[in-house]
Amino acid sequence: MVETIGLTIGPTMSLMAWSMPSARAELAAMRAAIAAAQGARERNRLMRGNLEKRIVVIVWCESLQAAGAGGACLRERW
């Protein structure tokens, strides 16, 4: 009997590896690489979110300054 190990990548691609020690090691390395890529995407998403918040604060401050609030609005509000 040949055991298979499945790893799904994305909605349509599926990767199968045979039950051999080298294939298991390769599959483990692939899983680690995918997890690292997902972690990097999550970090990028969080950084984009912080950047978007900063842009909103800057725009908000500019609109308050136009309304006469002066420099009081320049404190960072994340």
Summary of the structure (lengths in Angstrom):
residues: 78
radius of gyration: 24.0
end to end distance: 57.6
largest distance: 78.2
contacts: 155
relative contact order: 0.09
helix: 65%
strand: 15%
